[in-house]
């Protein structure tokens, strides 16, 4: 999930969620300005925040995909990649 639930995998975000997401990045930026943090430090903090957010989004998509695929595998509906390679 990126800012305001606008995900790379097809988000379902709304305008209020996007506004809150913008505030999540904007408020710490203003706070770092008030604390006298340099621009380099601010860029590092923003970059780390985005990396954590993207990583969480990728993990969430993986968990959702795995949960959808697991019942199919239990029924024998989808062959595994290993059986295609080794047989």
C-alpha contacts under 8 A as a table, 3 or more apart, distances in Angstrom:
res1	aa1	res2	aa2	distance
1	X	4	X	7.49
1	X	5	X	4.99
1	X	6	X	6.13
1	X	7	X	4.66
1	X	8	X	7.55
1	X	11	X	7.28
1	X	53	X	6.45
1	X	54	X	6.63
1	X	56	X	6.87
1	X	57	X	4.42
2	X	5	X	5.54
2	X	6	X	5.32
2	X	7	X	5.20
2	X	8	X	7.65
2	X	50	X	7.79
2	X	53	X	5.96
2	X	54	X	6.33
2	X	57	X	6.96
3	X	6	X	5.96
3	X	7	X	7.87
3	X	17	X	7.80
3	X	18	X	6.10
3	X	21	X	4.58
3	X	22	X	6.81
4	X	13	X	5.68
4	X	14	X	7.10
4	X	15	X	7.84
4	X	16	X	7.77
4	X	17	X	4.30
4	X	18	X	3.89
4	X	19	X	7.03
4	X	20	X	6.58
4	X	21	X	4.68
4	X	22	X	7.67
5	X	11	X	5.54
5	X	12	X	6.13
5	X	13	X	4.53
5	X	14	X	7.67
5	X	17	X	6.85
5	X	18	X	7.27
6	X	10	X	7.01
6	X	11	X	4.31
6	X	12	X	6.31
6	X	13	X	5.24
6	X	18	X	7.75
7	X	10	X	5.33
7	X	11	X	4.24
7	X	12	X	7.72
7	X	57	X	7.09
8	X	11	X	6.80
9	X	61	X	7.44
13	X	17	X	6.20
13	X	18	X	6.85
14	X	17	X	5.28
14	X	18	X	6.27
15	X	18	X	5.05
15	X	19	X	6.22
16	X	19	X	5.01
16	X	20	X	6.22
17	X	20	X	5.07
17	X	21	X	6.07
18	X	21	X	4.90
18	X	22	X	6.16
19	X	22	X	5.05
19	X	23	X	6.26
20	X	23	X	4.99
20	X	24	X	6.17
21	X	24	X	4.98
21	X	25	X	6.74
22	X	25	X	5.40
22	X	26	X	5.93
23	X	26	X	4.69
23	X	27	X	5.54
24	X	27	X	5.98
24	X	28	X	6.98
25	X	28	X	5.96
25	X	29	X	6.42
25	X	46	X	7.21
26	X	29	X	5.07
26	X	30	X	6.33
27	X	30	X	5.18
27	X	31	X	6.15
28	X	31	X	4.83
28	X	32	X	6.01
29	X	32	X	5.18
29	X	33	X	6.30
29	X	42	X	6.81
30	X	33	X	5.01
30	X	34	X	6.27
31	X	34	X	5.08
31	X	35	X	6.20
32	X	35	X	4.96
32	X	36	X	6.14
32	X	37	X	5.22
32	X	42	X	6.84
33	X	36	X	5.11
33	X	37	X	5.84
33	X	38	X	7.61
34	X	37	X	7.71
37	X	41	X	6.18
37	X	42	X	6.63
38	X	41	X	5.33
38	X	42	X	6.32
39	X	42	X	4.97
39	X	43	X	6.14
40	X	43	X	5.18
40	X	44	X	6.31
41	X	44	X	5.07
41	X	45	X	6.25
42	X	45	X	5.15
42	X	46	X	6.14
43	X	46	X	5.11
43	X	47	X	5.92
44	X	47	X	5.07
44	X	48	X	6.10
45	X	48	X	5.19
45	X	49	X	6.17
46	X	49	X	5.04
46	X	50	X	6.24
47	X	50	X	5.15
47	X	51	X	6.12
48	X	51	X	4.98
48	X	52	X	6.13
49	X	52	X	5.25
49	X	53	X	6.19
50	X	53	X	4.95
50	X	54	X	6.05
51	X	54	X	5.17
51	X	55	X	5.97
52	X	55	X	5.06
52	X	56	X	6.08
53	X	56	X	5.13
53	X	57	X	6.23
54	X	57	X	4.98
54	X	58	X	6.21
55	X	58	X	5.18
55	X	59	X	6.17
56	X	59	X	5.07
56	X	60	X	6.05
57	X	60	X	5.06
57	X	61	X	6.22
58	X	61	X	5.22
58	X	62	X	6.19
59	X	62	X	5.06
59	X	63	X	6.20
60	X	63	X	5.17
60	X	64	X	6.16
61	X	64	X	5.09
61	X	65	X	6.01
62	X	65	X	5.13
62	X	66	X	6.01
63	X	66	X	5.14
63	X	67	X	6.09
64	X	67	X	5.16
64	X	68	X	6.33
65	X	68	X	5.16
65	X	69	X	6.13
66	X	69	X	5.02
66	X	70	X	5.93
67	X	70	X	5.44
67	X	71	X	7.51
68	X	71	X	6.59
68	X	72	X	7.56
69	X	72	X	5.37
69	X	73	X	6.36
70	X	73	X	5.17
70	X	74	X	6.26
71	X	74	X	5.04
71	X	75	X	6.35
72	X	75	X	5.19
72	X	76	X	6.28
72	X	77	X	5.14
72	X	78	X	6.06
73	X	76	X	4.96
73	X	77	X	5.74
73	X	78	X	5.49
73	X	79	X	7.32
73	X	80	X	7.99
74	X	77	X	7.58
76	X	79	X	6.99
79	X	83	X	6.88
79	X	84	X	7.62
80	X	83	X	5.56
80	X	84	X	6.89
81	X	84	X	5.23
81	X	85	X	6.39
82	X	85	X	5.10
82	X	86	X	6.02
83	X	86	X	5.45
83	X	87	X	5.64
84	X	87	X	5.81
